[in-house]
Amino acid sequence: MRVLVISDNHGEKNILNEVYDVVKPDAAIHLGDSEFPYDSEEISKYLRVKGNTDRDDTYPKEGLFEEASMFYTHGHLYGIKQDRQQLAEKADEVGAKYALYGHSHVAKVERLNGVYCINPGSISSSRNEYPESYLVIDTDNNLASYYSRKHQLMDEFSLKE
């Protein structure tokens, strides 16, 4: 299964549809700070959670995509800027292999206690050496692939046990 993971577009219009149309994923997850209403057409193709700048309380704070073993949240409620331990513990508690988060705008893959904690970076405003980015996780091949907003492959990480 190919899962598109994107975060932190902060009101930028059209980028979510553009990325979705290029990737053509089996599933898509938005990790918050879209700044769109929950029922907006702009984000309707995505499983989605509320970020700290989202004002619509319809958004859930977290979600579990069981089919791909993915726990997802924005991250601000889990202290992800300090460390991802609490996030990894929550994913493990719900039986997820992956803990997906946004908020920091920093693309990152790390394994904590058997859980892959993964941030796709920000599609609109990067805060690390990667340019603006999104992520495709291929669960069949255990691979996380980072792409620039221009859809160029930047980096890949093996997600094997």
C-alpha positions in Angstrom: 0.0 0.0 0.0 1.2 3.5 -0.9 0.3 6.1 1.7 0.8 9.8 1.0 1.7 11.8 4.2 1.7 15.5 4.1 1.5 18.3 6.7 1.6 22.0 7.5 0.5 23.7 4.3 -0.8 26.6 6.4 -3.6 27.8 4.2 -1.8 27.3 0.9 -4.4 26.4 -1.7 -4.1 23.8 -4.4 -0.9 22.1 -3.2 -2.8 19.3 -1.5 -4.8 18.4 -4.6 -1.6 18.7 -6.8 0.4 16.3 -4.7 -2.5 13.9 -4.4 -3.0 13.9 -8.2 0.7 13.3 -8.8 1.2 10.5 -6.3 -2.1 8.7 -6.8 -1.9 7.0 -3.4 -3.9 4.2 -2.0 -4.5 6.4 1.0 -3.6 9.9 2.1 -3.1 11.4 5.6 -2.8 15.1 6.4 -1.1 15.8 9.8 -2.6 19.2 10.6 -2.2 22.9 10.2 -4.0 23.0 6.9 -6.0 25.9 8.2 -9.0 24.8 6.1 -12.4 23.9 7.5 -12.7 20.1 8.1 -15.3 19.6 5.3 -13.3 21.7 2.8 -13.0 20.2 -0.7 -9.3 21.1 -0.5 -8.6 18.4 2.1 -11.5 16.0 1.5 -9.3 13.2 0.1 -7.2 12.9 3.2 -7.6 11.3 6.6 -6.9 14.3 8.8 -6.2 15.7 12.3 -6.3 19.0 13.9 -3.1 21.0 14.2 -2.4 23.9 16.6 -3.4 26.5 13.9 -6.6 24.7 12.8 -9.7 26.5 14.1 -12.3 23.9 13.2 -13.1 21.7 16.2 -14.6 19.0 13.9 -11.1 17.7 13.3 -10.0 14.8 15.6 -6.8 15.2 17.6 -5.4 11.9 16.4 -6.3 8.9 14.3 -5.4 5.3 13.7 -5.3 3.9 10.1 -5.3 0.3 11.1 -5.0 -1.1 7.6 -1.4 0.4 7.4 -0.6 0.2 11.1 -0.3 4.0 11.3 -1.1 6.2 14.3 -1.2 9.9 13.3 -1.5 13.2 15.1 -0.2 16.7 14.6 2.4 16.3 17.4 2.0 19.4 19.5 0.0 17.5 22.2 2.8 14.9 22.4 5.8 17.3 23.0 7.5 16.2 19.8 9.9 19.2 19.7 11.6 17.8 22.9 11.5 14.1 22.0 9.2 11.6 20.4 9.1 9.1 23.3 5.5 9.9 24.3 4.4 9.6 20.7 6.1 6.2 20.2 4.5 5.0 23.4 1.1 6.0 22.2 1.6 4.3 18.8 2.8 1.1 20.6 -0.2 1.2 22.9 -2.6 1.2 20.0 -0.6 -1.5 18.1 0.8 0.8 15.4 4.1 0.3 13.6 4.3 3.9 12.5 3.7 7.1 14.5 3.2 10.0 12.1 3.4 13.6 13.2 3.8 17.1 11.8 4.1 20.4 13.7 7.9 20.9 13.7 8.3 21.4 9.9 11.3 19.1 10.2 11.5 16.0 8.0 12.6 13.1 10.2 12.6 9.3 10.5 13.6 7.6 13.7 12.9 4.3 15.4 12.0 4.3 19.1 11.2 1.1 20.9 10.2 -0.6 17.7 8.0 2.2 16.4 9.0 4.4 13.4 8.3 8.0 14.3 8.1 9.9 11.0 7.6 13.5 10.1 7.0 14.4 6.4 8.3 17.9 6.9 6.2 20.9 5.8 4.9 21.1 2.3 4.9 25.0 2.6 7.6 26.0 5.0 10.5 23.8 5.8 12.7 24.3 8.9 15.6 22.0 8.2 18.0 21.0 5.4 15.3 19.5 3.3 13.3 21.9 1.1 9.5 21.8 1.5 8.5 18.1 1.3 5.9 15.3 1.5 6.3 11.6 2.1 5.2 8.4 0.5 5.3 5.3 2.7 5.2 2.0 0.8 4.1 -0.5 3.4 4.6 -3.5 1.0 8.2 -2.7 0.5 8.9 -1.1 3.9 10.1 2.2 2.3 9.7 5.8 3.2 10.4 8.2 0.3 10.7 12.0 0.7 9.8 14.2 -2.3 10.2 17.9 -2.8 7.1 19.9 -3.6 8.3 19.8 -7.2 7.9 16.0 -6.9 11.5 15.1 -7.1 12.8 12.2 -5.0 15.1 13.6 -2.3 15.7 10.6 0.1 14.6 7.1 1.0 14.6 5.2 4.2 14.2 1.5 4.8 11.5 0.7 7.4 12.3 -2.9 8.0 11.9 -4.5 11.4 
